[in-house]
Amino acid sequence: MPFYEYRCDACDHYFEALQKISDDALVDCPQCHKPQLKKLISAAGFRLKGEGWYETDFKSGAKRNLADSGNSEGATSSGHTCGAGCSH
């Protein structure tokens, strides 16, 4: 279950609530008890870290991440830095 951030417009009380995605947004402030809560938009609470799930799970054979290609400037062999072979 994700954490959601709330702030009360009446008393500026800030808190986080652990809720199901399907739960309705909270309305009443737990501090002043007025129906002035607003759900805040914040960054996602997860990180993809470690050796890289994309590196080990979906690639086969000698395919590797561009970061491991040995090119010190990060560009592909065609001179592109976007890695997609674009026309730039």
KOLTI-661535 format. One record per residue (C-alpha): residue in one letter; z, y, x. Coordinates in Angstrom, 1 decimal. Example, Ala and Ser with C-alpha at 12.3 -4.5 7.8 and 13.67 -1.06 7.14 Angstrom:
2
a, 7.8, -4.5, 12.3
s, 7.1, -1.1, 13.7
end
This chain:
88
m, 0.0, 0.0, 0.0
p, -0.9, 3.4, 1.3
f, 1.4, 6.4, 1.7
y, 0.5, 9.6, -0.2
e, 1.8, 13.1, 0.7
y, 3.0, 15.5, -2.0
r, 4.2, 19.1, -2.0
c, 5.9, 20.9, -4.8
d, 4.4, 24.3, -5.7
a, 7.8, 25.4, -7.2
c, 10.2, 24.7, -4.3
d, 7.8, 23.7, -1.4
h, 9.5, 20.3, -1.1
y, 7.3, 18.0, 1.0
f, 7.5, 14.2, 1.0
e, 5.6, 11.0, 1.3
a, 5.5, 8.2, -1.4
l, 4.5, 4.6, -1.0
q, 2.2, 3.9, -4.0
k, -0.4, 1.4, -5.1
i, -4.0, 2.8, -5.1
s, -4.1, 2.2, -8.9
d, -0.8, 4.1, -9.5
d, -1.0, 7.5, -11.2
a, -0.2, 10.6, -9.1
l, 3.4, 11.7, -9.2
v, 4.0, 14.9, -11.3
d, 7.8, 15.7, -11.2
c, 9.4, 16.9, -8.0
p, 12.4, 14.7, -7.0
q, 14.2, 17.8, -5.6
c, 13.8, 20.5, -8.3
h, 12.6, 18.2, -11.1
k, 9.8, 20.6, -12.2
p, 6.3, 19.2, -12.9
q, 4.7, 21.0, -10.0
l, 3.7, 18.3, -7.5
k, 0.3, 18.4, -5.9
k, -1.1, 15.4, -4.0
l, -2.2, 16.5, -0.5
i, -5.3, 15.3, 1.3
s, -4.5, 14.0, 4.8
a, -5.9, 11.8, 7.5
a, -6.1, 8.1, 7.0
g, -3.1, 6.1, 8.2
f, -4.8, 3.5, 10.3
r, -6.5, 3.2, 13.7
l, -9.0, 0.8, 15.1
k, -7.7, -0.1, 18.5
g, -7.6, -2.9, 20.9
e, -10.6, -4.5, 22.6
g, -12.9, -3.7, 19.7
w, -13.6, -5.9, 16.7
y, -17.2, -4.8, 16.7
e, -17.6, -5.9, 20.3
t, -16.4, -9.5, 19.7
d, -17.1, -10.3, 16.1
f, -20.7, -9.4, 15.3
k, -22.6, -9.5, 18.5
s, -24.2, -12.5, 20.0
g, -25.7, -13.5, 23.4
a, -25.9, -10.8, 26.1
k, -25.7, -7.9, 23.6
r, -23.0, -5.4, 24.7
n, -21.6, -2.1, 23.7
l, -23.5, 0.9, 25.2
a, -20.3, 1.9, 27.0
d, -20.5, -1.3, 29.1
s, -24.2, -0.7, 30.0
g, -23.3, 0.6, 33.4
n, -25.0, 4.0, 32.9
s, -22.6, 6.6, 34.1
e, -24.0, 9.4, 32.0
g, -23.7, 7.5, 28.7
a, -27.4, 7.8, 28.0
t, -29.7, 4.9, 27.1
s, -32.5, 3.8, 29.4
s, -34.9, 6.0, 27.6
g, -32.9, 9.1, 28.4
h, -31.4, 9.5, 24.9
t, -27.7, 10.3, 24.5
c, -27.6, 9.5, 20.8
g, -28.0, 5.8, 21.5
a, -30.4, 5.4, 18.5
g, -33.7, 5.9, 20.3
c, -34.3, 9.1, 18.4
s, -37.1, 11.7, 19.2
h, -34.7, 14.1, 20.9
end
